[in-house]
Amino acid sequence: MRVPVQNPDNSPAMPTKPSRVRRWVKEGKATEHWSDLGIYYVRLVAEPSGRETQPIAVGIDPGKLYTGVGVQSSKYTLWMAHVQLPFKTVKERMSQRAMMRRGRRGRRINRKLPYNKRAHRQARFANRRQNKLPPSIRANRQLELRVVKELAVIYPVTDIAYEIVKATGDKGFSPVMVGQLWQLENLKAYGKVHQVEGWKTANIRTHLRLVKQKHSKGDAIPATHAVDGVALAGSTLIHYGIINGCTIGWKGKLAVTPAIFAVIRRAPISRRQLHLMIPSKGGARRKYGGTVTHHGFRKGDYVEALQGNKTHLGWVSGSTEKQVSVSDPNWKRLGQFSKNKVRLIRRSTGLIVTAVKTAASCSSVV
């Protein structure tokens, strides 16, 4: 395992051994920090003797509901992630928003009047012919982009391998295809982008002896999607070709090693709405959503909550006049706690990250 390192000017340097990092921190040569992805890293206090770096690649296996990410150098697997995409949540909320809009228009317009006297404006443009990404797909791609952006801050990323989907013949296309060209253009800001087809990913994964779980793809384990991220990152470091005049095989050297595995999702916070869909007694509709609470906390803040002799760690998900609601990584409420017994650990980053110290399905040197 390796710990990311930053230079004094916040530019990324090559990762190093944990023992060296501990010595640097103890001697005052580096300061400790945490990234928005929950990755521990250090920043050097003084200018290093050199700033040479080696190639580090990020592999992204995009999906409709889940995305696998791997960070790989020629000698070490540096980080892996299982990203839970907000596709379903955004789709449901867009449908709900349209329903609320129709309800407001229905209450506002008196349909007993002639059409030209009704309280609505005429259409200003043809809004059905636009080249915009659907909100659910855009949210997926933006979450992947956020992960890459945070990785580029602490790792000297040189290459990004992105798996592309192709539809041939009269077959339908996958939602994963939508927006992939848009995403490839965005990724160019963080490194050289490589487009890798799925069959090449499978060949490299087989060569690296990484085992993929092809059932229960929602399981948050490295074998579902993260192994594909590692294989994609490895595609920039090794390739299949002519070794000499008589031999064809794999060229290059790559080691798959144990690494931190993280599960990442977006905090499912409801946006601030004008009112609830269903009115309460008397026709009143209270406000709904938003990130602000009554007690100085924000929804998504990571906190420590005390309840008797028990200590709970979780994320702020709501509040009442005297209490704060705290939820687990799956956004299931752990309980409601007195505001005086809740201590802020970290402000909200918009992400919920749970890290598990684990290894890839197998380690190999090829």
C-alpha positions, 0 to 999 in steps of 0.5 A, spaced: 500 500 500 502 507 498 500 513 501 499 519 496 503 525 497 503 533 495 508 538 494 508 544 498 505 548 492 499 542 492 501 539 486 501 531 486 508 527 487 509 520 487 505 516 493 510 513 498 510 507 504 506 508 510 512 508 514 516 513 511 509 518 511 509 516 519 516 518 520 515 525 516 509 527 520 513 525 526 519 529 524 515 535 522 516 534 514 509 533 512 502 535 514 496 530 514 490 531 510 484 528 508 481 528 501 473 529 499 474 521 497 476 520 504 483 518 502 489 520 507 495 524 504 500 528 506 503 535 504 510 536 504 513 542 508 519 543 504 521 543 497 523 535 495 529 534 492 526 532 485 519 532 482 520 526 477 514 522 477 512 515 474 506 514 469 499 513 474 493 511 470 485 511 472 481 506 469 473 507 469 468 502 467 462 506 467 455 503 468 448 505 468 447 504 476 454 502 478 461 504 476 468 501 477 474 505 478 481 503 479 488 507 480 494 503 478 502 504 477 506 499 474 508 496 481 502 498 485 494 498 485 493 505 489 486 505 490 479 502 488 472 504 488 465 502 487 461 508 485 453 508 486 450 512 481 444 516 482 440 514 476 434 512 479 434 517 484 434 523 479 429 519 474 424 519 480 425 526 482 424 529 475 418 525 474 416 528 481 418 535 479 414 534 473 407 532 477 408 538 481 409 543 476 402 540 472 399 541 479 401 548 480 398 550 473 392 546 474 390 550 480 392 557 477 389 556 470 381 557 470 379 553 464 372 555 464 375 562 460 376 562 453 383 560 451 386 567 450 384 570 456 387 564 461 393 566 465 398 562 462 403 565 457 404 562 450 410 557 448 416 561 447 420 556 443 420 549 441 423 545 447 423 538 444 429 539 440 435 540 444 441 536 444 442 536 452 443 530 456 438 527 460 438 529 467 439 522 470 445 520 465 448 527 466 448 526 474 452 519 473 457 522 468 458 528 473 459 523 479 464 520 475 468 526 473 468 528 480 471 522 483 477 523 477 477 530 479 479 529 486 484 523 484 488 528 480 489 532 486 493 527 490 495 523 484 500 525 478 495 522 473 498 521 466 493 517 463 485 515 463 482 509 460 475 509 459 471 503 457 466 505 451 460 501 449 458 500 441 452 498 438 452 495 432 446 493 427 439 494 429 440 492 436 438 498 441 443 502 445 445 502 452 444 508 457 451 508 458 452 510 451 448 516 452 453 522 454 460 518 453 463 522 448 461 528 452 465 525 458 471 523 454 471 531 452 471 532 460 476 527 462 481 530 457 483 536 462 486 530 467 490 526 463 491 523 456 484 519 455 484 512 452 478 509 449 477 501 451 472 496 448 469 491 453 472 485 450 479 488 451 477 489 458 475 482 459 482 480 456 486 484 460 482 482 466 483 475 464 491 476 463 491 479 470 488 473 473 482 478 476 476 474 478 469 478 476 463 477 479 458 477 474 451 476 478 449 480 484 452 486 480 450 491 486 454 488 491 459 493 494 465 489 493 471 489 488 469 483 484 463 486 481 466 493 478 472 495 481 476 489 478 474 492 471 477 499 473 484 496 475 484 492 468 482 498 464 488 502 468 493 496 466 491 497 459 495 503 459 501 500 462 501 493 458 499 491 451 498 485 447 503 485 441 509 482 437 515 481 442 520 479 437 520 476 430 517 469 432 513 471 438 506 474 440 504 476 447 503 481 453 508 486 453 510 491 459 510 489 467 504 490 471 503 488 479 496 488 482 497 489 489 492 490 495 489 497 496 484 501 499 477 499 497 472 505 497 464 505 496 462 512 494 455 515 493 452 522 493 448 524 499 441 523 497 439 530 499 432 533 497 433 540 493 429 545 496 422 545 494 416 551 494 412 546 498 410 539 499 405 535 494 400 534 498 397 539 503 395 538 510 389 540 514 387 547 512 390 547 505 397 549 508 403 546 505 410 547 509 416 548 505 420 542 504 428 540 502 434 544 502 441 543 506 440 547 512 438 545 519 436 548 525 442 547 529 448 550 525 449 543 521 448 542 514 445 535 511 451 531 509 455 533 515 459 527 518 458 527 525 459 523 532 452 523 536 452 520 543 446 516 546 447 514 553 453 510 553 453 509 545 456 513 540 454 513 533 458 516 527 453 518 521 451 523 516 446 529 518 439 527 514 434 532 518 432 536 524 427 538 528 426 544 533 431 540 538 434 534 535 438 532 529 437 526 525 443 522 523 443 516 518 448 511 516 451 510 509 445 507 506 441 513 509 437 509 514 436 513 520 440 511 526 436 515 531 434 523 533 439 526 538 439 532 542 443 538 538 448 538 544 450 531 544 452 531 536 459 533 535 461 535 528 467 531 525 467 534 517 463 538 513 459 536 507 462 534 501 456 532 497 459 525 498 458 519 502 464 515 502 466 508 506 472 505 505 474 498 507 481 496 507 481 490 503 485 487 497 483 485 490 481 478 488 488 476 487 495 479 486 499 478 480 506 480 477 506 480 469 
